[in-house]
Amino acid sequence: MYWCKECKRSLVDPLIATEYEIHREVDDRQYEKFEIPYCPACGHEVFEAKKCSCGKWTNCLDDWCDDCLRIRDKAVIHCIAQIRLNTKLKLSSEDTRDLILNYFGEVI
């Protein structure tokens, strides 16, 4: 399975381009062959894909899919807003961030 960062989708059958690197320092006949997968839709290079913890496919370089990151960001922003409102804005943004991080230090 492959992942296109441009299209943000998984694909099974990428286009394969073969490139050769000639090693003239050894001998003119010595070369390496590279097969590089490309997205058939947009033409960008694709990467191996992996499944996020939620089950959706994502880039192998990322730990989480875009949907999980979007959900996390929305929840954290809501949490920060609620803490600041409930303390009548007595906590600065930095204090609020430290309070939230302190929670995770105690839970772990």
Order of alpha helices (4+ residues) and beta strands (2+ residues): beta-beta-beta-beta-beta-beta-alpha-alpha
